[in-house]
């Protein structure tokens, strides 16, 4: 948090993870397995845990899925969130089986009395509710065509349910106001943040593929995070959920909010590049993904992998470890000092070895 001030929000506990109140911005994802198959769901959650996911959400489309909540929880380490649509009784079953948080969608959860029944059970279980407003499921939003009106409609829907919960003296609330349009989403979050101090779950919904979705999510989330809005994020991608977590860490690291352990600085390459830098950096990322313990550093280890002598030496000197490429060779730097020369096929093994030594 080097260049912006976060909005002060209420502190909420989701299992053993704290959201809001100045806590680290938590990274979430959601499984895309069939929750009725609890073993496959657990397998995917374990993969998410390995890349640093801190809260995971599962869709409970029916009672059979809800019956699996306790089985899933027994086999994972991170808090489990129930994603509920249409049938509030599924949420009640998930609560009985130990869910850590319930997400409800005002666009389809049903009447006010059903929400009131749900909040009573959530209070008994001492778990939070996320009011997850989604533009695609709200008729009140779809009837408008300008972004500001749609944003106001999103906020209005969220506030309606916030007031229901508050009426029952329930305040362990997290709110999200998602649309696929960046401007609508940002406006909605800003409006809500001016009304209440509940922690905000950020996301750009239906953002797209790993390529287009990463760009769209980063643009929208980056603006809000820079403005101090947001306590937990999910990067929604049409891709393996593991990629959502990786993108989330990269985004937070680029804003100097959280460290993913390693920051790779590499050039886009040009005709002066005399090594296959694209392949080398790709191999480096794959190798780093297998190293455990990188995120224990509050500041990332900076690694420069540069293709030529124009900017290469300067970037390599600024990094913890760096290589500036030449013709079939690389000049190796450590903490700004030249310590040797490395052949291209040994760039990755050498840098990985130096990183592992730093971890000891």
C-alpha positions as CSV (number, residue, x, y, z in Angstrom):
1,X,0.0,0.0,0.0
2,X,2.5,2.5,-1.1
3,X,0.5,5.1,-3.1
4,X,-3.1,5.0,-1.9
5,X,-5.2,5.0,1.2
6,X,-7.8,2.2,1.7
7,X,-11.3,3.0,2.9
8,X,-12.0,1.9,6.4
9,X,-14.5,-0.9,6.6
10,X,-16.0,-3.2,9.1
11,X,-14.0,-6.3,10.1
12,X,-15.6,-9.6,9.1
13,X,-14.4,-13.1,9.9
14,X,-14.8,-15.8,7.2
15,X,-13.5,-18.9,8.9
16,X,-9.9,-18.1,9.8
17,X,-9.6,-15.3,7.2
18,X,-10.4,-11.7,8.2
19,X,-12.0,-9.4,5.5
20,X,-12.0,-5.6,6.0
21,X,-10.8,-3.5,8.8
22,X,-7.5,-2.9,7.1
23,X,-6.6,-6.6,6.7
24,X,-4.8,-7.8,3.7
25,X,-7.0,-8.0,0.6
26,X,-8.1,-11.6,0.5
27,X,-7.9,-13.6,-2.8
28,X,-10.9,-15.7,-3.7
29,X,-11.9,-18.1,-6.4
30,X,-14.8,-20.4,-7.2
31,X,-14.8,-24.1,-8.2
32,X,-16.2,-25.1,-11.6
33,X,-16.7,-28.8,-10.7
34,X,-20.0,-30.3,-10.0
35,X,-20.4,-29.9,-6.3
36,X,-22.4,-33.2,-6.2
37,X,-19.1,-34.8,-6.9
38,X,-17.4,-33.8,-3.7
39,X,-14.1,-35.6,-4.3
40,X,-13.5,-33.7,-7.6
41,X,-14.5,-30.5,-5.9
42,X,-12.0,-31.2,-3.1
43,X,-9.3,-32.0,-5.7
44,X,-9.8,-28.6,-7.4
45,X,-9.8,-26.7,-4.1
46,X,-6.5,-28.3,-3.2
47,X,-5.1,-27.0,-6.5
48,X,-6.4,-23.6,-5.6
49,X,-4.8,-23.8,-2.2
50,X,-1.5,-24.6,-3.7
51,X,-1.4,-21.3,-5.7
52,X,-2.5,-19.2,-2.7
53,X,-6.3,-19.0,-2.9
54,X,-7.5,-17.9,0.6
55,X,-11.3,-18.3,0.3
56,X,-13.2,-20.6,-2.1
57,X,-16.8,-20.6,-3.2
58,X,-18.8,-23.5,-4.3
59,X,-22.2,-23.4,-6.2
60,X,-24.9,-25.3,-4.3
61,X,-27.5,-25.9,-7.0
62,X,-29.5,-28.5,-5.1
63,X,-29.8,-30.3,-1.8
64,X,-27.4,-33.1,-2.9
65,X,-24.7,-30.5,-3.2
66,X,-25.5,-29.0,0.1
67,X,-25.2,-32.4,1.8
68,X,-21.6,-32.5,0.7
69,X,-20.5,-29.3,2.5
70,X,-19.2,-31.1,5.6
71,X,-17.3,-33.7,3.5
72,X,-15.6,-30.9,1.5
73,X,-14.8,-28.9,4.6
74,X,-13.1,-31.8,6.3
75,X,-10.7,-32.2,3.4
76,X,-9.6,-28.6,2.7
77,X,-7.7,-25.9,4.6
78,X,-9.4,-22.6,3.5
79,X,-12.8,-21.2,4.3
80,X,-15.8,-22.5,2.2
81,X,-18.5,-20.2,0.9
82,X,-21.9,-21.4,-0.3
83,X,-23.2,-19.8,-3.5
84,X,-27.0,-19.8,-3.3
85,X,-29.6,-19.0,-5.9
86,X,-33.3,-19.4,-6.0
87,X,-33.8,-21.7,-3.0
88,X,-33.0,-20.4,0.4
89,X,-33.5,-23.8,2.0
90,X,-30.3,-25.0,0.4
91,X,-28.5,-22.3,2.4
92,X,-30.2,-23.5,5.6
93,X,-28.8,-27.0,4.9
94,X,-25.3,-25.7,4.2
95,X,-25.4,-23.8,7.5
96,X,-26.2,-27.0,9.3
97,X,-23.2,-28.7,7.7
98,X,-20.7,-26.0,8.7
99,X,-20.4,-23.6,5.8
100,X,-18.2,-20.5,6.6
101,X,-20.2,-17.9,4.7
102,X,-23.3,-17.7,2.6
103,X,-23.6,-15.7,-0.6
104,X,-27.1,-14.7,-1.7
105,X,-28.2,-12.9,-4.8
106,X,-31.0,-10.4,-4.3
107,X,-32.1,-10.9,-7.9
108,X,-33.3,-14.4,-7.3
109,X,-33.2,-15.4,-3.7
110,X,-36.9,-14.8,-3.2
111,X,-39.2,-12.8,-0.9
112,X,-38.2,-10.7,2.1
113,X,-39.6,-13.3,4.6
114,X,-37.2,-16.0,3.2
115,X,-34.2,-13.7,3.7
116,X,-35.4,-13.1,7.3
117,X,-35.6,-16.8,8.0
118,X,-32.1,-17.2,6.6
119,X,-30.6,-14.4,8.6
120,X,-31.9,-15.9,11.8
121,X,-30.0,-19.1,11.1
122,X,-26.9,-17.3,10.0
123,X,-26.8,-15.4,13.3
124,X,-27.1,-18.6,15.3
125,X,-24.1,-20.1,13.3
126,X,-22.1,-16.9,13.7
127,X,-21.1,-16.7,10.0
128,X,-21.3,-13.8,7.6
129,X,-23.5,-13.2,4.5
130,X,-22.4,-11.8,1.2
131,X,-25.0,-9.8,-0.6
132,X,-23.9,-10.5,-4.1
133,X,-25.7,-8.3,-6.5
134,X,-25.3,-9.2,-10.2
135,X,-26.5,-6.9,-13.0
136,X,-27.4,-9.9,-15.2
137,X,-30.0,-11.3,-12.7
138,X,-31.7,-8.1,-11.8
139,X,-34.7,-6.9,-13.9
140,X,-34.4,-3.5,-12.2
141,X,-31.0,-3.1,-13.7
142,X,-31.7,-4.5,-17.2
143,X,-34.5,-2.0,-17.9
144,X,-31.9,0.9,-17.9
145,X,-29.5,1.5,-20.7
146,X,-27.1,4.1,-19.2
147,X,-24.3,3.1,-16.8
148,X,-25.2,5.5,-14.0
149,X,-28.8,4.4,-13.8
150,X,-27.7,0.8,-13.8
151,X,-25.2,1.5,-11.1
152,X,-27.8,3.1,-8.9
153,X,-30.2,0.2,-9.5
154,X,-27.4,-2.2,-8.4
155,X,-26.8,-0.2,-5.2
156,X,-30.5,0.1,-4.5
157,X,-30.9,-3.7,-4.7
158,X,-28.0,-4.2,-2.3
159,X,-29.2,-1.6,0.1
160,X,-32.7,-3.2,0.3
161,X,-31.2,-6.4,1.5
162,X,-28.7,-4.7,3.8
163,X,-31.6,-3.0,5.6
164,X,-33.3,-6.4,6.0
165,X,-30.3,-7.8,7.7
166,X,-29.7,-4.7,9.8
167,X,-33.3,-4.8,10.9
168,X,-32.4,-8.1,12.6
169,X,-29.3,-6.7,14.2
170,X,-27.1,-8.5,11.8
171,X,-24.0,-6.7,10.6
172,X,-21.5,-9.4,9.5
173,X,-22.1,-8.4,5.9
174,X,-19.9,-8.4,2.8
175,X,-21.3,-6.7,-0.4
176,X,-20.5,-7.1,-4.0
177,X,-22.1,-5.1,-6.9
178,X,-20.9,-6.7,-10.1
179,X,-21.6,-6.0,-13.8
180,X,-19.8,-7.0,-17.0
181,X,-19.5,-3.3,-17.7
182,X,-16.5,-1.7,-16.0
183,X,-18.0,1.8,-15.6
184,X,-21.3,0.5,-14.2
185,X,-19.4,-1.7,-11.7
186,X,-17.1,1.1,-10.5
187,X,-19.9,3.6,-10.1
188,X,-22.0,1.1,-8.1
189,X,-19.1,0.3,-5.7
190,X,-18.4,4.0,-5.2
191,X,-22.1,4.8,-4.5
192,X,-22.4,1.9,-2.0
193,X,-19.1,2.8,-0.3
194,X,-20.5,6.3,0.4
195,X,-23.5,4.7,2.2
196,X,-22.1,1.9,4.3
197,X,-18.7,0.7,5.6
198,X,-19.3,-3.0,5.1
199,X,-16.3,-4.8,3.4
200,X,-16.5,-5.0,-0.4
201,X,-15.9,-8.0,-2.5
202,X,-14.6,-6.8,-5.9
203,X,-15.1,-8.3,-9.2
204,X,-16.0,-7.7,-12.9
205,X,-18.5,-10.4,-13.7
206,X,-18.5,-12.4,-16.9
207,X,-15.3,-10.7,-17.8
208,X,-14.2,-13.3,-20.5
209,X,-11.4,-15.6,-21.3
210,X,-8.0,-15.8,-19.7
211,X,-6.7,-13.1,-22.1
212,X,-9.6,-10.7,-22.5
213,X,-10.9,-11.3,-19.0
214,X,-7.5,-10.6,-17.4
215,X,-7.3,-7.3,-19.1
216,X,-10.9,-6.3,-18.4
217,X,-10.8,-7.4,-14.7
218,X,-7.4,-5.7,-14.1
219,X,-8.7,-2.5,-15.6
220,X,-11.8,-2.4,-13.5
221,X,-10.4,-3.8,-10.3
222,X,-7.2,-1.7,-10.6
223,X,-9.2,1.5,-10.7
224,X,-11.2,0.6,-7.6
225,X,-8.2,-0.6,-5.6
226,X,-6.2,2.5,-6.5
227,X,-9.1,4.5,-5.1
228,X,-8.9,2.6,-1.9
229,X,-12.0,0.5,-2.5
230,X,-12.0,-3.3,-1.9
231,X,-11.3,-5.8,0.8
232,X,-11.4,-9.1,-1.1
233,X,-11.3,-9.9,-4.9
234,X,-12.2,-12.5,-7.3
235,X,-11.0,-12.3,-10.9
236,X,-13.7,-14.1,-12.9
237,X,-12.3,-15.9,-15.9
238,X,-13.7,-18.4,-18.4
239,X,-10.7,-20.6,-17.5
240,X,-9.2,-22.9,-14.9
241,X,-9.9,-21.3,-11.5
242,X,-6.2,-21.6,-10.7
243,X,-5.6,-18.9,-13.3
244,X,-8.0,-16.6,-11.5
245,X,-5.8,-16.8,-8.4
246,X,-2.6,-16.2,-10.4
247,X,-4.0,-13.1,-12.1
248,X,-5.3,-11.8,-8.7
249,X,-1.8,-12.0,-7.2
250,X,-0.2,-10.4,-10.2
251,X,-2.7,-7.6,-10.1
252,X,-2.2,-6.9,-6.4
253,X,1.6,-7.1,-6.8
254,X,1.6,-4.7,-9.7
255,X,-0.2,-2.2,-7.4
256,X,2.3,-2.9,-4.6
257,X,-0.6,-4.1,-2.4
258,X,0.4,-7.7,-1.9
259,X,3.4,-9.9,-2.8
260,X,3.2,-13.1,-4.8
261,X,6.8,-13.8,-3.9
262,X,8.4,-13.1,-7.3
263,X,8.3,-10.2,-9.6
264,X,9.7,-10.9,-13.0
265,X,10.9,-7.9,-15.0
266,X,11.3,-8.9,-18.7
267,X,11.4,-7.0,-21.9
268,X,9.0,-7.4,-24.9
269,X,12.0,-8.4,-27.1
270,X,13.0,-6.8,-30.4
271,X,15.5,-7.4,-33.2
272,X,18.4,-6.7,-30.8
273,X,17.4,-9.8,-28.7
274,X,19.8,-12.6,-29.4
275,X,18.3,-15.2,-27.1
276,X,14.9,-16.9,-27.1
277,X,13.7,-14.8,-24.2
278,X,10.0,-15.5,-24.6
279,X,10.6,-19.2,-24.1
280,X,13.1,-18.6,-21.3
281,X,10.7,-16.4,-19.3
282,X,7.8,-18.8,-19.9
283,X,10.0,-21.7,-18.6
284,X,10.9,-19.5,-15.6
285,X,7.3,-18.9,-14.7
286,X,6.5,-22.6,-14.9
287,X,9.5,-23.5,-12.7
288,X,8.6,-20.8,-10.1
289,X,5.1,-22.2,-9.8
290,X,6.6,-25.4,-8.3
291,X,8.5,-23.6,-5.6
292,X,6.8,-23.5,-2.2
293,X,7.3,-20.7,0.4
294,X,7.7,-17.8,-2.0
295,X,4.8,-15.8,-0.5
296,X,6.3,-15.6,2.9
297,X,8.2,-12.5,1.8
298,X,6.3,-9.2,2.4
299,X,8.3,-7.7,-0.5
300,X,8.7,-9.7,-3.7
301,X,12.0,-11.0,-4.9
302,X,12.7,-9.0,-8.1
303,X,14.1,-11.0,-11.0
304,X,15.1,-9.2,-14.2
305,X,15.4,-11.3,-17.4
306,X,16.4,-8.9,-20.2
307,X,17.1,-9.6,-23.9
308,X,19.7,-7.1,-24.8
309,X,22.3,-4.6,-23.6
310,X,20.1,-1.4,-24.1
311,X,17.9,-1.6,-20.9
312,X,19.2,-5.0,-19.7
313,X,22.1,-4.0,-17.5
314,X,20.1,-1.2,-15.8
315,X,17.1,-3.4,-15.0
316,X,19.3,-6.2,-13.9
317,X,21.2,-4.0,-11.5
318,X,18.0,-2.8,-9.9
319,X,16.7,-6.3,-9.3
320,X,17.7,-8.8,-6.6
321,X,18.8,-11.2,-9.3
322,X,19.1,-10.4,-13.0
323,X,20.5,-11.4,-16.4
324,X,21.1,-9.1,-19.3
325,X,21.3,-10.9,-22.5
326,X,24.0,-10.7,-25.3
327,X,24.9,-13.0,-28.1
328,X,24.3,-16.5,-26.8
329,X,25.3,-15.3,-23.3
330,X,23.9,-13.5,-20.3
331,X,25.6,-11.2,-17.8
332,X,24.5,-12.3,-14.3
333,X,23.8,-9.8,-11.6
334,X,23.1,-10.2,-7.9
335,X,22.1,-7.2,-5.8
336,X,23.4,-4.8,-8.5
337,X,26.8,-6.5,-8.9
338,X,28.0,-8.6,-11.8
339,X,28.9,-12.1,-10.6
340,X,29.4,-14.0,-13.8
341,X,28.2,-15.1,-17.3
342,X,25.5,-17.7,-18.0
343,X,24.6,-19.5,-21.2
344,X,20.9,-19.2,-22.3
345,X,20.0,-22.8,-21.5
346,X,21.2,-22.3,-17.9
347,X,19.4,-19.0,-17.2
348,X,16.4,-20.6,-15.5
349,X,18.3,-23.2,-13.5
350,X,20.8,-20.6,-12.3
351,X,18.2,-18.0,-11.2
352,X,16.0,-20.7,-9.6
353,X,19.0,-21.9,-7.6
354,X,19.7,-18.4,-6.4
355,X,16.0,-17.9,-5.4
356,X,16.0,-21.1,-3.5
357,X,19.2,-20.1,-1.6
358,X,17.4,-16.8,-0.7
359,X,14.5,-18.9,0.7
360,X,16.7,-20.8,3.1
